[in-house]
Amino acid sequence: MATRIKMLLSLAICAVLALVHLPFTTAGGGEVAAPFDYKKALHSSLLYFEAQRSGRLPHNQRVKWRGHSGLADGLQQGVDLVGGYYDAGDNVKFGLPMAFTVTMLSWSAMEFADDITAAGEWRHVLEAIKWGTDYFVKAHTEPYVLWAEVGDGDTDHYCWQRPEDMTTSRQAYNVNRTAGGMLFVRQWNNMQYVTNAAFLLTVYSRYLTSAGQEPPVLQCPDGPAHADELRSLARAQTDYVLGANPAGVSYLVGYGQRLPRRMHHRGASIVSHRGDGRFIGCMQGYDNWFLRRGANPNVVIGAIVGGPDHLDRFRDRRDNYMQTEACTYNTAPMVGIFAHLHGETAIMKKS
């Protein structure tokens, strides 16, 4: 696993260097000077996370212009979701970006512990991490349930308010399994979470198996999870996408017998430019094509649409963009998964 991670990091670094063409030395061949105060920059970066805090602020809060906020988060749902971070300049708490933030802070702490300690910021780094992890512990209210979002991105953008004053919706959304077995996070393009979860589960199960640990298990708060369990869950999510669901619908466009035919996609919903090159104006597209009840004239093979709701219901309508719009990041993680499962199936057939 360590070798693969190093290889991926090497590729990423090479790609960055190729893009920016950074010079490694001065014109005279000497080392580049470091005129900036990096210690101050580190200090400032950690203050930023205190400015982004949600919830009841502690007595040692250093960013004094902030106050308590979001103290009723989760109240409507009967759970305590107070705390965590606002991920950007709005007042919504998005669980996945928050998790990535805490992961990068933790990785920095592990990788550069001595340097952070020498700069006198170790305690502040741990406090920044703990502010996020404490929230995630609270958000994991029961087995297989994680509250993944507090607030609504649409209504939040209607108001320009301080977090301490916000009057917008604090609707909370959780991650759980539907009756048909799909991981469900939110109504809008839920398939992005399904496909990416399938990818992570598959890759991590492979890491566990290749690590040589016996048995290959992941130690979780609710008990160990075997690599086979991760693989089974990943395959179940993949098969759900392909039609093993209560509706019997394949959410991979162009695959299977029952599939979305009115995908929310401008190019697919209008006659091909090769077939009819006449100009179609801005509103003409709505009048002549968007409002049609028939199937799209073009099929975007391989697209994975947003998918069903928490009751496994799906409405194949062009104006139902939350369910019928596809995104590149829905399909991207499945390239590796489909290849992996094809390889597994081929091996099983041979044996």
Order of alpha helices (4+ residues) and beta strands (2+ residues): alpha-alpha-beta-alpha-alpha-alpha-beta-alpha-beta-beta-alpha-beta-beta-alpha-alpha-alpha-alpha-alpha
